[in-house]
Amino acid sequence: MENNRILIVEDEFVVAADLEFQLQSMGYQVVGLASTGNRALELAGREEPDIALMDIKLNGDKDGLETARCLHQTLDIPVIFITAYADSELLERAKRSEPFGYIVKPYSSKELRATIETALYKARKEKELRESENRYRTLAESSPSSVEVVQNGRFVYINPAGVRMFGFERPDEILGVPMLDVVAPEYRFKAAERLEETEKGRGNPPAEFELVRRDGTRILVESVSAPTLYQNRPATLIIGHDITNRKRAETLLAETQQDLSAAQARLRELYHALQRAREGERCRVAREIHDDLGQNLTALQIEISLLKCTADLNQAPVAERLASMEQLVNSTLLSVQRISTELRPSVLDSLGLAAAVEWLAGDFEKRTRIECRSRIEPEEIRVGANVATDLFRILQECLTNVARHSRASWVRINLEQTEDATTLMVTDDGIGISDIQSNGAASFGLQGIRERISALKGKVDIQGIPVEGTSINVTIPREAGAE
C-alpha cells in the first residue's frame, strides 16, 4: 500500500484537500490534484498513477465519465468514481466507462480504503491476465502448429498456422464457423465426444482426424484438446498439426519395406534354388567322373597290366614306358577320386550325415595336421537329404575358415539330435573371430551359412573370444530336418 500512487480528480478544492489528507493518512502517495478532465489527463501522463479517484461532475469540457474512459483506454489507469449523485441513469452511464469502483458521498474512511484496495487488486489481476494472454497469444501466433479456441461449438480464435491449414486467407473467414463443419463426416462423432469431454473440464490425448479444407480437399491432422478460459469464459483449446505428408511418407516407407522384404524373400528363394541346383549338378558331375572317367581309368590300368605280361620286359625302353604309363594312370585315378569326393562325398549319400562328418574330420586333420575330434550323439542322425547336405556344407565352411584364419591347434565337432532339434557345434582354440568379421559384408562364407540356416528356419550363433577361440553353434528344428 505504501507504494500505491493515487491521482485525485475533484473540482471542489476543499473536498480534494480532505481526500488527499485521508489518503496520505492511510499510507497512499497522492501524485497530484486535478479539477478538470484535461488537467487529469496531463498529470496522469506525467506521473503514471496506479489509480485515479474521480468525481463524475468536473469543470471544463470533459466530465468525469469521458475522462475516466480516456484514462482507462489510453493509459490503462483504473478509475474509482466518487460522487454525490446516484441515480440509475448516471450509474448506467458510469458502467460504460468501466470503472473499478463507485463511492457515493458521504463515505467513511473504511469504505474508501476497502474500495481502493479492491480496485487495486482487481486492476493488478486484470493486468496480469492481459500480460499472460498477450504472451500466450504471441506464442500461438508464432506457433507452426494450428491453435484454435472453440466456444459453444464455434471457432472464436485461430492462429495464422490454423488459417493456412484450413485453406483460408484471413481468420475472420473461419471465426464463428461450427467446429464440426470442418471435420470429415466419419470423424464427427469422435470429435463431438472429445469436445464434450473438454466442456466437462477434462483434456484429451492426441488423436487423428480427417479435416475438410476450404477447397474440399482432406487432410489428416493429429490434435490434442484441453479446457481453457477465453475472455473469462470456459472454452476448448485445440492444438493440431497436419500429418498428411508424414502419413503418406510412412505409407510409402511401409510399402517400400514390404517390396524390399518380398524382393529379399525372392532372392533368398533364388539363392536356395541355386544352391540345390548347384548341389544337384555337383552330384551329377561327381557321379559321371566316378562312373565314366573312373571306370575308363580302371580299364586302362588293367590293359597296362595285361600289356606288361605280354611285352618283352627285357627291353629297357619298353619296361620304362609301361611303368611310367602305369604310374600316370594311378595318379590320374587318385585325382579323379579326390575331385569326385570334393564335389560330392559318396559317403554322405551311401552312409549318411554321421559317417560323412567323421570322414570330413579325419580328412581335415590329415590335410591340415590340426587335431580334429568329433562327437556324434546318437550314432545315427536321421535328417532329410537337403538338411544333411546343408549341415555337411556348413561344417565344410567352418573347417575351411579354421584352416585359413584361426591359427588353431585343435577343433572339436559336436553333432547332436534331440526330439526338438539337430545341433552342430564347431569350436576351435584359435585367435577368435571379431564381431566385425562375423557380421561384415565381406564374410561371404558366414553369410552363406546364415542363408542356409534361414531356409531351414534354424538359427546360428557365432561367438569369438580373443586369443581363446571361436564357437559356431547351428540349431535346426526337428520338423525342418525331418526325413
C-alpha positions as CSV (number, residue, x, y, z in Angstrom):
1,M,0.0,0.0,0.0
2,E,2.9,2.4,0.7
3,N,4.0,2.4,-2.9
4,N,0.5,2.9,-4.4
5,R,0.2,6.2,-6.2
6,I,-3.2,7.9,-6.5
7,L,-4.4,10.8,-8.6
8,I,-7.3,12.9,-7.2
9,V,-9.7,14.5,-9.8
10,E,-12.2,16.7,-7.9
11,D,-13.4,20.2,-8.9
12,E,-14.1,21.2,-5.3
13,F,-10.8,22.2,-3.7
14,V,-11.9,21.6,-0.1
15,V,-13.2,18.1,-0.9
16,A,-10.0,17.3,-2.8
17,A,-7.8,18.5,0.0
18,D,-9.7,16.5,2.6
19,L,-9.5,13.4,0.4
20,E,-5.7,14.0,0.0
21,F,-5.3,14.1,3.8
22,Q,-7.2,10.9,4.3
23,L,-5.3,9.0,1.6
24,Q,-1.9,10.2,3.0
25,S,-3.1,9.2,6.5
26,M,-3.8,5.7,5.1
27,G,-0.2,5.5,3.7
28,Y,-1.0,6.2,0.0
29,Q,1.0,8.6,-2.1
30,V,-1.0,11.3,-3.8
31,V,0.7,12.3,-7.1
32,G,-1.5,15.3,-7.9
33,L,-4.9,17.1,-7.7
34,A,-6.8,18.0,-10.8
35,S,-10.1,19.9,-11.2
36,T,-10.6,19.3,-14.9
37,G,-10.5,16.4,-17.3
38,N,-7.7,17.8,-19.4
39,R,-5.6,18.5,-16.3
40,A,-6.2,15.0,-15.1
41,L,-5.0,13.5,-18.4
42,E,-1.9,15.7,-18.3
43,L,-1.0,14.7,-14.7
44,A,-1.7,11.0,-15.4
45,G,0.5,11.0,-18.5
46,R,3.4,12.5,-16.5
47,E,3.0,10.8,-13.1
48,E,1.6,7.4,-14.1
49,P,-0.5,6.8,-11.0
50,D,-1.7,3.4,-10.0
51,I,-5.3,4.5,-9.7
52,A,-7.4,7.7,-10.0
53,L,-10.2,8.8,-7.7
54,M,-12.6,10.9,-9.8
55,D,-15.7,13.0,-9.4
56,I,-18.2,12.5,-12.1
57,K,-19.0,16.2,-12.3
58,L,-15.9,18.2,-13.3
59,N,-15.2,21.7,-14.6
60,G,-14.3,22.1,-18.2
61,D,-15.4,20.4,-21.4
62,K,-14.8,16.8,-20.2
63,D,-16.8,15.3,-17.4
64,G,-15.6,12.5,-15.2
65,L,-17.1,9.8,-17.3
66,E,-15.3,10.8,-20.5
67,T,-12.1,11.5,-18.6
68,A,-12.3,8.0,-17.0
69,R,-12.8,6.4,-20.3
70,C,-9.7,8.2,-21.7
71,L,-7.6,7.2,-18.7
72,H,-8.5,3.6,-18.9
73,Q,-8.3,3.2,-22.7
74,T,-5.1,5.3,-23.4
75,L,-3.1,5.0,-20.2
76,D,-4.5,1.8,-18.7
77,I,-5.2,3.6,-15.4
78,P,-8.1,2.2,-13.3
79,V,-10.7,4.7,-12.0
80,I,-12.9,4.9,-9.0
81,F,-15.9,7.3,-9.2
82,I,-16.6,9.5,-6.2
83,T,-19.9,11.4,-6.5
84,A,-23.0,12.6,-4.6
85,Y,-25.2,11.5,-7.5
86,A,-26.5,8.0,-7.5
87,D,-29.5,8.0,-9.9
88,S,-29.9,5.0,-12.2
89,E,-29.2,6.8,-15.4
90,L,-25.9,8.1,-14.1
91,L,-24.9,4.7,-12.8
92,E,-25.7,3.2,-16.2
93,R,-23.5,5.8,-17.9
94,A,-20.8,5.2,-15.4
95,K,-20.8,1.4,-16.1
96,R,-19.9,2.1,-19.8
97,S,-16.7,3.8,-18.6
98,E,-15.6,0.5,-17.0
99,P,-14.8,1.9,-13.5
100,F,-13.1,-0.2,-10.9
101,G,-15.3,1.1,-8.1
102,Y,-18.0,3.5,-7.1
103,I,-18.3,5.5,-3.9
104,V,-21.3,7.7,-3.0
105,K,-20.7,10.8,-0.9
106,P,-20.6,11.0,2.0
107,Y,-18.3,8.0,2.6
108,S,-16.3,6.6,5.5
109,S,-12.5,6.1,5.6
110,K,-13.0,2.4,6.0
111,E,-15.3,2.3,2.9
112,L,-12.7,4.4,1.0
113,R,-9.8,2.2,1.8
114,A,-11.7,-1.0,1.1
115,T,-12.8,0.3,-2.3
116,I,-9.3,1.4,-3.2
117,E,-7.7,-1.9,-2.2
118,T,-10.3,-3.9,-4.1
119,A,-9.8,-1.7,-7.2
120,L,-6.0,-2.0,-7.0
121,Y,-6.2,-5.8,-6.6
122,K,-8.7,-6.1,-9.5
123,A,-6.5,-3.8,-11.7
124,R,-3.4,-5.8,-10.8
125,K,-5.1,-9.2,-11.6
126,E,-6.5,-7.8,-14.9
127,K,-3.1,-6.6,-15.9
128,E,-1.5,-9.9,-15.1
129,L,-4.3,-11.6,-17.0
130,R,-3.7,-9.3,-20.0
131,E,0.0,-9.9,-19.9
132,S,-0.5,-13.6,-19.7
133,E,-3.0,-13.6,-22.6
134,N,-0.6,-11.5,-24.6
135,R,2.3,-13.9,-24.0
136,Y,0.2,-16.9,-25.0
137,R,-1.2,-15.0,-27.9
138,T,2.3,-14.3,-29.1
139,L,3.2,-17.9,-28.7
140,A,0.1,-19.0,-30.5
141,E,0.5,-16.5,-33.4
142,S,4.1,-17.7,-34.0
143,S,3.5,-21.4,-33.5
144,P,3.9,-23.6,-36.6
145,S,1.1,-25.8,-35.2
146,S,-2.5,-24.8,-35.6
147,V,-4.1,-23.3,-32.4
148,E,-7.9,-22.9,-32.2
149,V,-10.2,-21.9,-29.4
150,V,-13.8,-23.2,-29.5
151,Q,-16.7,-21.8,-27.5
152,N,-20.3,-23.1,-27.8
153,G,-19.1,-25.3,-30.6
154,R,-17.8,-22.5,-32.8
155,F,-14.3,-21.1,-33.6
156,V,-13.6,-17.9,-31.6
157,Y,-9.9,-17.8,-32.2
158,I,-7.5,-19.3,-34.7
159,N,-3.8,-18.6,-35.3
160,P,-2.2,-17.9,-38.7
161,A,-1.0,-21.6,-39.0
162,G,-4.5,-22.8,-38.5
163,V,-5.8,-20.3,-41.1
164,R,-3.3,-21.7,-43.6
165,M,-4.0,-25.3,-42.6
166,F,-7.7,-24.9,-43.3
167,G,-7.0,-23.2,-46.6
168,F,-8.3,-19.7,-45.7
169,E,-6.6,-16.3,-46.2
170,R,-7.9,-14.4,-43.1
171,P,-9.0,-15.5,-39.6
172,D,-12.4,-13.8,-40.0
173,E,-13.3,-16.3,-42.8
174,I,-13.5,-19.1,-40.3
175,L,-14.3,-17.4,-37.0
176,G,-17.9,-18.2,-36.0
177,V,-18.0,-21.4,-38.1
178,P,-19.1,-24.5,-36.2
179,M,-16.1,-26.7,-35.4
180,L,-17.8,-29.9,-36.6
181,D,-18.3,-28.4,-40.1
182,V,-14.6,-28.7,-40.9
183,V,-14.4,-32.3,-39.6
184,A,-14.9,-35.1,-42.1
185,P,-18.3,-36.8,-41.6
186,E,-16.9,-40.1,-40.4
187,Y,-14.9,-38.4,-37.7
188,R,-17.6,-36.0,-36.4
189,F,-19.0,-38.3,-33.7
190,K,-15.5,-38.8,-32.3
191,A,-14.8,-35.0,-32.4
192,A,-18.1,-34.3,-30.7
193,E,-17.2,-36.7,-27.9
194,R,-13.8,-35.1,-27.3
195,L,-15.4,-31.6,-27.3
196,E,-17.9,-32.8,-24.7
197,E,-15.0,-34.1,-22.6
198,T,-13.3,-30.7,-22.5
199,E,-16.5,-29.0,-21.7
200,K,-16.6,-31.2,-18.6
201,G,-13.1,-30.0,-17.7
202,R,-11.2,-33.0,-18.9
203,G,-8.4,-33.0,-21.5
204,N,-7.9,-35.4,-24.4
205,P,-4.8,-37.3,-25.5
206,P,-3.5,-37.0,-29.1
207,A,-5.9,-38.3,-31.8
208,E,-6.0,-38.3,-35.6
209,F,-8.8,-36.7,-37.6
210,E,-9.6,-36.1,-41.2
211,L,-10.5,-32.4,-41.7
212,V,-12.0,-30.8,-44.8
213,R,-10.2,-27.7,-46.1
214,R,-12.0,-24.7,-47.8
215,D,-11.4,-26.2,-51.3
216,G,-12.9,-29.5,-50.2
217,T,-9.6,-31.5,-50.0
218,R,-9.0,-33.6,-47.0
219,I,-6.0,-33.5,-44.7
220,L,-5.1,-35.8,-41.8
221,V,-4.4,-33.9,-38.5
222,E,-3.1,-35.0,-35.2
223,S,-4.6,-32.9,-32.4
224,V,-4.9,-32.5,-28.6
225,S,-7.6,-30.6,-26.8
226,A,-7.9,-29.2,-23.3
227,P,-10.3,-27.0,-21.3
228,T,-9.3,-23.3,-21.1
229,L,-10.7,-19.8,-20.4
230,Y,-11.1,-17.4,-23.3
231,Q,-12.2,-13.8,-22.4
232,N,-13.1,-15.2,-18.9
233,R,-15.5,-17.8,-20.3
234,P,-15.0,-21.6,-20.5
235,A,-13.7,-22.8,-23.9
236,T,-11.8,-25.6,-25.6
237,L,-8.2,-25.2,-26.7
238,I,-7.2,-27.3,-29.7
239,I,-3.6,-27.7,-30.9
240,G,-3.0,-29.7,-34.1
241,H,-0.6,-30.2,-36.9
242,D,-1.0,-31.5,-40.4
243,I,0.4,-35.1,-40.6
244,T,-0.8,-35.8,-44.2
245,N,2.6,-35.8,-45.7
246,R,4.1,-37.7,-42.8
247,K,1.4,-40.4,-43.2
248,R,2.0,-40.6,-46.9
249,A,5.7,-41.0,-46.3
250,E,5.0,-43.7,-43.6
251,T,2.7,-45.5,-46.0
252,L,5.3,-45.2,-48.8
253,L,8.0,-46.4,-46.5
254,A,5.9,-49.4,-45.3
255,E,5.1,-50.3,-49.0
256,T,8.8,-50.0,-49.8
257,Q,9.7,-52.2,-46.9
258,Q,7.1,-54.7,-48.0
259,D,8.5,-54.6,-51.5
260,L,12.0,-54.9,-50.2
261,S,11.1,-57.8,-47.9
262,A,9.4,-59.5,-50.9
263,A,12.4,-58.9,-53.0
264,Q,14.7,-60.3,-50.3
265,A,12.4,-63.3,-50.0
266,R,12.6,-63.9,-53.7
267,L,16.4,-63.5,-53.7
268,R,16.6,-66.0,-50.8
269,E,14.4,-68.4,-52.7
270,L,16.6,-67.9,-55.7
271,Y,19.7,-68.4,-53.7
272,H,18.4,-71.7,-52.2
273,A,17.2,-72.9,-55.6
274,L,20.7,-72.1,-57.0
275,Q,22.2,-74.0,-54.1
276,R,20.0,-77.0,-54.7
277,A,20.8,-76.8,-58.4
278,R,24.5,-76.5,-57.7
279,E,24.4,-79.4,-55.3
280,G,22.5,-81.5,-57.9
281,E,25.0,-80.6,-60.6
282,R,27.9,-81.4,-58.3
283,C,26.3,-84.8,-57.6
284,R,25.8,-85.4,-61.3
285,V,29.3,-84.4,-62.2
286,A,30.8,-86.4,-59.4
287,R,28.9,-89.5,-60.4
288,E,29.9,-89.1,-64.1
289,I,33.5,-88.6,-63.1
290,H,33.4,-91.6,-60.8
291,D,31.5,-93.9,-63.1
292,D,32.7,-92.9,-66.5
293,L,36.2,-91.5,-66.1
294,G,37.0,-93.7,-63.2
295,Q,35.9,-96.8,-64.9
296,N,37.9,-95.9,-68.0
297,L,41.0,-95.3,-66.0
298,T,40.5,-98.6,-64.2
299,A,40.1,-100.4,-67.6
300,L,43.2,-98.6,-68.8
301,Q,45.0,-99.8,-65.7
302,I,44.0,-103.4,-66.4
303,E,45.1,-103.1,-70.0
304,I,48.5,-101.8,-68.9
305,S,48.9,-104.8,-66.6
306,L,48.0,-107.2,-69.4
307,L,50.4,-105.4,-71.7
308,K,53.2,-105.9,-69.1
309,C,52.5,-109.6,-69.1
310,T,52.9,-109.9,-72.9
311,A,55.6,-107.4,-73.6
312,D,59.3,-108.1,-73.6
313,L,60.3,-106.6,-70.3
314,N,64.0,-107.3,-71.1
315,Q,64.0,-104.3,-73.3
316,A,64.6,-101.4,-71.0
317,P,62.8,-98.7,-73.0
318,V,59.6,-100.7,-73.2
319,A,59.7,-101.6,-69.5
320,E,60.3,-97.9,-68.5
321,R,57.5,-96.7,-70.8
322,L,55.0,-99.2,-69.3
323,A,56.0,-98.3,-65.7
324,S,55.6,-94.6,-66.5
325,M,52.2,-95.2,-68.1
326,E,51.0,-97.2,-65.1
327,Q,52.2,-94.5,-62.6
328,L,50.4,-91.8,-64.6
329,V,47.1,-93.8,-64.7
330,N,47.3,-94.4,-61.0
331,S,48.0,-90.8,-60.3
332,T,45.1,-89.7,-62.5
333,L,42.8,-92.2,-60.8
334,L,43.6,-90.7,-57.4
335,S,42.9,-87.2,-58.8
336,V,39.6,-88.4,-60.1
337,Q,38.7,-89.8,-56.8
338,R,39.7,-86.6,-55.0
339,I,37.8,-84.3,-57.3
340,S,34.7,-86.6,-57.2
341,T,34.8,-86.6,-53.4
342,E,35.2,-82.8,-53.2
343,L,32.3,-82.4,-55.5
344,R,30.0,-84.7,-53.6
345,P,31.4,-87.2,-51.0
346,S,29.9,-90.6,-51.7
347,V,29.9,-91.4,-48.0
348,L,27.2,-88.7,-47.5
349,D,24.8,-90.4,-49.8
350,S,25.7,-94.0,-49.0
351,L,26.3,-93.9,-45.2
352,G,24.6,-90.7,-44.0
353,L,25.4,-87.5,-42.2
354,A,27.2,-89.0,-39.2
355,A,29.6,-91.0,-41.2
356,A,30.2,-88.0,-43.5
357,V,31.1,-85.8,-40.5
358,E,33.5,-88.4,-39.2
359,W,35.1,-88.8,-42.6
360,L,35.4,-85.0,-43.0
361,A,37.0,-84.6,-39.6
362,G,39.6,-87.3,-40.4
363,D,40.3,-85.8,-43.9
364,F,40.7,-82.3,-42.4
365,E,43.2,-83.5,-39.8
366,K,45.1,-85.4,-42.4
367,R,45.3,-82.4,-44.8
368,T,46.0,-79.6,-42.2
369,R,47.6,-81.5,-39.3
370,I,45.2,-79.7,-37.0
371,E,43.8,-82.1,-34.4
372,C,40.2,-82.6,-35.2
373,R,37.8,-84.7,-33.0
374,S,34.1,-85.3,-33.5
375,R,31.4,-86.4,-31.1
376,I,28.1,-87.6,-32.6
377,E,25.0,-88.5,-30.5
378,P,23.1,-90.6,-31.2
379,E,25.3,-92.6,-33.6
380,E,22.6,-92.4,-36.3
381,I,21.4,-88.9,-37.2
382,R,18.1,-89.0,-39.0
383,V,17.6,-86.0,-41.2
384,G,16.4,-85.3,-44.8
385,A,18.7,-85.3,-47.7
386,N,18.7,-81.5,-48.1
387,V,19.3,-80.9,-44.4
388,A,22.2,-83.4,-44.4
389,T,23.7,-81.6,-47.4
390,D,23.3,-78.2,-45.7
391,L,24.9,-79.4,-42.4
392,F,27.7,-81.0,-44.3
393,R,28.4,-77.9,-46.3
394,I,28.2,-75.7,-43.2
395,L,30.8,-78.0,-41.5
396,Q,33.0,-77.8,-44.6
397,E,32.8,-73.9,-44.5
398,C,33.6,-73.9,-40.7
399,L,36.6,-76.1,-41.2
400,T,37.8,-74.1,-44.2
401,N,37.7,-70.9,-42.0
402,V,39.6,-72.7,-39.2
403,A,42.3,-73.7,-41.7
404,R,42.6,-70.3,-43.3
405,H,42.2,-67.8,-40.4
406,S,42.1,-69.2,-36.9
407,R,45.7,-70.3,-36.3
408,A,44.1,-73.1,-34.1
409,S,45.9,-76.2,-32.8
410,W,42.7,-78.2,-32.4
411,V,39.0,-78.3,-33.5
412,R,36.0,-80.0,-31.8
413,I,32.9,-81.0,-33.7
414,N,29.8,-81.9,-31.8
415,L,26.7,-83.2,-33.7
416,E,23.6,-83.9,-31.5
417,Q,20.0,-84.7,-32.2
418,T,17.1,-84.5,-29.7
419,E,13.4,-84.7,-30.0
420,D,13.2,-81.0,-30.8
421,A,16.3,-80.1,-32.8
422,T,19.5,-81.1,-34.6
423,T,22.6,-79.1,-33.3
424,L,26.0,-78.8,-34.9
425,M,28.7,-77.0,-32.9
426,V,32.2,-76.3,-34.1
427,T,34.8,-75.0,-31.6
428,D,38.5,-74.1,-32.0
429,D,41.2,-72.7,-29.8
430,G,42.4,-70.0,-32.3
431,I,42.7,-66.3,-32.2
432,G,38.9,-65.7,-32.0
433,I,36.7,-64.1,-34.6
434,S,35.6,-60.5,-34.0
435,D,32.1,-59.1,-34.3
436,I,33.2,-57.0,-37.4
437,Q,34.5,-60.2,-39.1
438,S,31.5,-62.3,-38.2
439,N,28.9,-59.6,-39.4
440,G,30.9,-57.9,-42.1
441,A,29.6,-57.8,-45.7
442,A,32.9,-59.5,-46.9
443,S,32.3,-62.6,-44.7
444,F,30.7,-64.5,-47.6
445,G,31.2,-67.9,-46.1
446,L,29.4,-67.0,-42.9
447,Q,26.7,-65.2,-44.8
448,G,26.2,-68.4,-46.8
449,I,25.9,-70.3,-43.5
450,R,23.2,-67.9,-42.3
451,E,21.3,-68.2,-45.6
452,R,21.3,-72.0,-45.4
453,I,20.1,-71.9,-41.8
454,S,17.4,-69.3,-42.7
455,A,15.9,-71.7,-45.3
456,L,15.6,-74.3,-42.6
457,K,14.1,-71.9,-40.1
458,G,17.0,-72.5,-37.8
459,K,19.4,-70.2,-36.0
460,V,23.2,-69.7,-35.8
461,D,25.2,-68.2,-33.0
462,I,28.8,-67.2,-33.7
463,Q,30.9,-66.3,-30.7
464,G,34.6,-65.2,-30.7
465,I,36.8,-64.6,-27.8
466,P,40.2,-63.0,-28.5
467,V,43.1,-65.5,-28.0
468,E,40.7,-68.2,-26.8
469,G,39.0,-69.2,-30.0
470,T,35.7,-69.3,-31.9
471,S,32.5,-71.2,-31.4
472,I,29.8,-71.6,-34.1
473,N,26.5,-73.2,-32.9
474,V,23.9,-74.2,-35.5
475,T,20.4,-75.3,-34.5
476,I,17.8,-76.7,-36.8
477,P,14.2,-77.5,-35.6
478,R,13.5,-81.2,-35.9
479,E,10.4,-80.6,-38.1
480,A,12.6,-78.7,-40.6
481,G,15.1,-81.5,-40.7
482,A,12.7,-84.5,-40.8
483,E,13.3,-87.1,-43.4
